[in-house]
Amino acid sequence: MASQETISIDKPIVIDATNHIAGRLSSHVAKLLLKGNRVSIINCEKIMLSGTRSNIIKEYREFLEISSILHPKHGPFHPRRPDTIMKKMIRGMLPREKPSGISAHKRLRTYIGSPKELSSFEKIQFEKAKIKRAAANYTTMGELGRVIGWTE
């Protein structure tokens, strides 16, 4: 009996996320995942967040204060690493309760830096998701992670 879920043996789509805006990149990746592609995102620490640095850090610190009423050890657990922040951001753009969204999220891989096993693949970038202004107007995901407690 053949399973309904087809496993793609094809090579993954490798995205170099350097100088991409986080939300726009997430929406492009979510569409690719829902089409059945395997997607790997490299250089997650170089993804840009638009807005003032102080405002981004303040909003994320407020988000970190959300915890369980009963006991904080019960969660929710908030990511501090750039690759896990990105993975959770993309998960929010997928239909989580449906089997299509669950299987799509399993096909996603995020990396800090560029691993050796993906160095032979062709890296793509989305022109619509790249930053338009100077990099000084944005905050990198790595910078946010270091401020909120990520230790490399």
C-alpha positions in Angstrom: 0.0 0.0 0.0 1.4 3.4 -1.0 1.3 6.2 1.5 -0.6 9.3 0.7 2.3 11.5 1.6 4.9 11.6 -1.1 8.5 12.1 0.1 10.5 14.2 -2.2 13.9 12.8 -2.9 14.9 15.8 -5.0 17.6 18.1 -3.8 16.4 20.9 -1.5 16.0 24.5 -2.5 18.9 26.4 -0.7 18.1 30.0 0.1 20.9 32.4 1.2 19.1 34.7 3.6 21.7 37.4 3.7 20.1 40.9 3.6 16.5 39.6 3.3 13.6 41.1 5.3 12.4 38.5 7.7 8.6 38.7 7.0 8.9 38.8 3.2 11.4 35.9 3.2 9.0 33.9 5.5 6.1 34.3 3.1 8.1 33.2 0.1 9.4 30.1 1.9 6.0 29.2 3.2 4.6 29.2 -0.4 7.5 27.0 -1.5 6.9 24.5 1.4 3.2 24.3 0.7 4.0 23.4 -2.9 5.9 20.3 -1.7 9.5 21.6 -1.9 12.2 20.9 0.7 13.7 24.2 1.7 17.0 25.0 3.5 17.7 28.5 4.7 21.4 29.4 5.4 22.9 32.5 7.1 19.8 33.1 9.3 21.9 35.4 11.6 22.1 37.8 8.6 18.3 38.2 8.1 17.2 41.8 8.6 14.3 43.1 10.7 12.9 46.5 9.7 12.2 49.1 12.3 14.3 50.9 14.9 16.7 48.8 16.9 15.4 49.9 20.3 11.8 49.2 19.2 12.5 45.7 17.9 14.4 44.8 21.1 11.7 46.3 23.3 8.9 44.3 21.5 10.8 41.0 21.7 11.6 41.5 25.4 7.8 42.0 26.0 7.2 38.8 24.0 9.6 36.9 26.2 7.6 37.8 29.3 4.6 35.8 28.1 4.6 32.6 30.2 2.2 30.1 31.7 -0.1 31.2 34.5 0.4 28.0 36.4 4.2 27.8 36.2 6.7 29.3 33.8 8.5 26.0 33.3 5.4 24.7 31.5 6.0 27.1 28.6 5.6 28.6 26.2 9.2 28.5 25.3 10.5 31.4 23.2 13.4 31.0 20.8 16.5 33.1 21.1 18.6 31.6 18.3 18.2 33.3 14.9 17.5 30.0 13.1 14.8 28.9 15.5 13.2 32.4 15.5 13.0 32.1 11.7 11.6 28.6 11.8 8.9 29.6 14.2 8.1 32.7 12.1 7.6 30.5 9.0 5.5 28.0 11.1 3.1 30.9 11.8 2.5 31.3 8.1 1.6 27.6 7.6 -1.7 26.0 8.3 -0.5 24.3 11.5 -3.6 22.1 12.3 -3.9 20.7 8.8 -1.7 17.7 7.6 -0.4 19.8 4.7 1.0 22.4 7.1 2.5 19.9 9.4 4.3 18.0 6.6 5.4 21.3 5.1 7.0 22.4 8.3 8.9 19.1 8.5 10.5 19.9 5.1 12.0 23.1 6.4 15.6 23.4 7.6 17.3 26.6 9.0 21.0 27.1 9.7 23.3 29.6 11.2 26.1 30.1 8.8 26.5 27.8 5.8 27.0 24.1 6.5 29.4 22.0 4.4 26.8 19.6 3.1 24.9 22.4 1.4 28.0 24.2 -0.1 27.6 22.3 -3.4 24.0 23.4 -4.0 23.0 26.5 -5.9 21.9 29.3 -3.6 19.0 31.4 -4.5 17.7 34.8 -3.3 14.4 36.5 -3.6 14.8 40.0 -5.1 11.4 41.1 -3.7 12.5 40.1 -0.2 15.8 41.9 -0.2 16.4 45.2 1.7 15.8 48.4 -0.3 17.6 50.9 1.9 21.0 50.9 3.5 21.7 48.1 5.9 22.2 50.7 8.8 18.3 51.1 8.8 17.8 47.5 9.8 18.6 45.2 12.7 20.1 41.8 12.0 18.5 38.7 13.5 21.9 37.8 15.0 22.1 41.2 16.8 18.6 40.7 18.2 19.6 37.2 19.4 22.7 38.4 21.2 20.7 41.1 23.0 18.0 38.7 24.2 20.3 35.9 25.4 21.6 33.8 22.5 25.2 32.7 23.2 27.0 31.5 20.1 
